[in-house]
Amino acid sequence: MKKILIKLLLVTVFSINLLNLDYVFAYENTEKLINTVATVSSKTISVRKGPSSKEKIIHTGRVNQVVLLKEKNMNGWYKVEFPNGVLGWCEEKYLKGFKYYNEESLNYLTQLEVDNIINKVVDIAKKQIGKPYVWAAIGPDEFDCSGLMLYSYKQGANVELTDYSAEQAVKGTYIPKNKLKKGDLVFFDTMKTGRVNHVGMYIGEGKFVHAANPDVGVIVSKISEHKYASKYIAARRIIQPNQNPIDDWSDHWAKETISEAMNKGWVTNSNSFRPNGYITRAEFITIFNKVHGLNNSSGKIFDDTETHWAKYDIDVAVTNGVCNGKTSKEFKPDDFITREEAAVMLANYNKLADENLDKISVFSDYEDIASWAKPSVEGVVEKEYILGYSDRSFGPTKNITRAEAIATFSRIK
């Protein structure tokens, strides 16, 4: 009986230790995410203190709320930030519409430089007072609420915001209401839906400028007015002076390639490169054009590129036969690009497609390569522009990372 009790005790302790290990791994095996957002897909979601359904619920998210993704762990949990600064964890299955937004690095700005830029942004926004409100308009003659913010920051700071207030509400850094400064974006729930649907820009002295509605257009209002004070949600600061100049790539396997790419001007010289992050179609073709020296354009515009930051480079890439849109009307510039899609773009321009598939037939996931991509993948692998993995797979449908993309371009002679 004594031996049985000892065995039970040992099994129990061992099981607890395994649970603790899983718990530790859930926290430690995480990937940092930058400039990535998603939308709550469930009617309500429980946001927890840690990446486990056993953790305490600290917040409730509502359907169609946009959240900023901060980290992802190995078990499919995301650390998310809400517009009001609440940080917590939720499961991937409750999120949809994952998007990455390209942002210019502002790492080296001093406080004085930030102040000068913000003053310019605020001045531009105030100059729009009196102009009409038109839904989805982004200027320069008419605006909706998010369009006014997008226009002002683009013109005054060369910072790209989206044209959707709920997505703007997770840009930058959360700021408490009593710490507001000029240029901060202030967000409201004017429809009582539990999520952001209106935005303005704080201009000091308790006032903000905004494209209010079709009746009054762009005006200045007081945050203390009852119709705004009762519907205020949060504020975000878009630009701040650098607090952490340490880069994220100097210890990476591709550090020399990344450094070379920055020196050549392929990518912005920045502390934050996110080497393990995925690269979008727009980012990939922008670098592609620089590497190949492409600049011929034909004015090609898709429905989803007319106001996109990479509008010109997309036009150049399509004009030069590098790629096409996902459909005749949409390019999907912010979709992450897969390894086989990248191979097709490389093969298209460099004329590498090869119908003799002997090089790729040895890959363990050969059958997973799309039929339309196989000749291109064959040609690119033969040139050793894109390499297979150590497990003898190619990973055709895997999203290519930023480091892998730069390494690929560095092999083109």
Steps between C-alpha positions, in 0.01 A plus 500: 500500500788731590669436162175572315462834682860597415444415131179705494680792659784480246254481207311800637815708544620402152162598348505835679851564372389424143213744540738761634734442206214550255409815689857630480532414131175682432663818628856457376447366147362820356563708189499878524266668252518856369241707309261205476128526574200271500126525557292324766283245318286373788209689658706527818838357596663447836837672520720330757799592711715228340494266197277235652127444550584445867621857540287775653268695268606867506300647212220423255545570131209568266436393143673713234729670751846545348792398722877540470688169506808515725610136525403151386584184693548143380149395604313751286441769763553867420593777738279789389465868582165678492459871418470582872839344573370173649747216436397137515496164321238341276484198272562528126163342417323813629690734265474571127626743238869489591686794342852637510550871441822643365626793708801720447752474781510805729755347736744787502268794565575723797226662709561834327466336157178330608356828629579676171342221295186488716454877477505465122248212511263700723530809278408296193197349676378845614530637145228254396240659733188586303549237231212256439455154649470219246509139609827322402656825370870553577550853367613742396160662442273280712546257786347247731635473855776246436583654163583831669744325734656303214544815289643713782760245610600416144545863399655617826713204608511261203340241727249261343185437701217281377167652399304312767457652847489163678840411356643843575392437860775242550776704335771654711480499880205519737482833684284569812244776457675726751830476307378615159735703280461670163479251216361214708211317335184482713244226442129474570213251488235731358265212410515320837625177344780447750771571241669796331312665214618864512836675529633852540833671569572672830620859445539616861285679759253212515410530130526271199456545125295243313280435199183476704214422261348607165311788663800689643808353328842558659466688829662549842321357803566469872565157645300611806180543296253241625450334160874432483596465866246221549622315191875546539696172480873567482788700353812390313831679439628429150856635520733494801876552537709185497538329837677181394764522226600130521438326169320167453724346233869526603492148648293347219635238255436746215662802668768548231245477221264739679784748558597480133137555394481811717828632359373447145176679579278198441342547843490782755805521726327431828534339841173316441518264201290211641707231321268216606185691411318426175531728200201633309447496125545877490824491698639214292444666164630834630833335582480297177480821295803648678707184457423479128509875434142512371321831459288477182133551583173509310258650752353163603272539802295236684199573718709436812818686391372847412589641844757239599855602599642259237270613218788602270711187560200274440441680170869452407500129591184425301619707204829308487336157517614418853151420625128553457219573740330228701196589285448748218388760753704421813873469558475413873816703582489428873466122469809309610681343205563125494825334392348366179349841415841661551655237273246577226581873513872430476450257214262731312746787467820297473341246262598199711197270463612143429262217411760235591415461867793283604636745761176539695371144467734402786322726749291311753211743440532504120130415462410806707653736245221644284505383139510861377809563714705185437692617189585827676608330821714262292678788330556696819628196691733414212648851525514457881309826551264329745627195687322206658498423871723255686210252529496474116180704469445816299206646693318641195202639689702634791519877522852612416670692779663839459844347560436224243386761246815710545716186480323404177561838340865493608554182292389664176804586289 
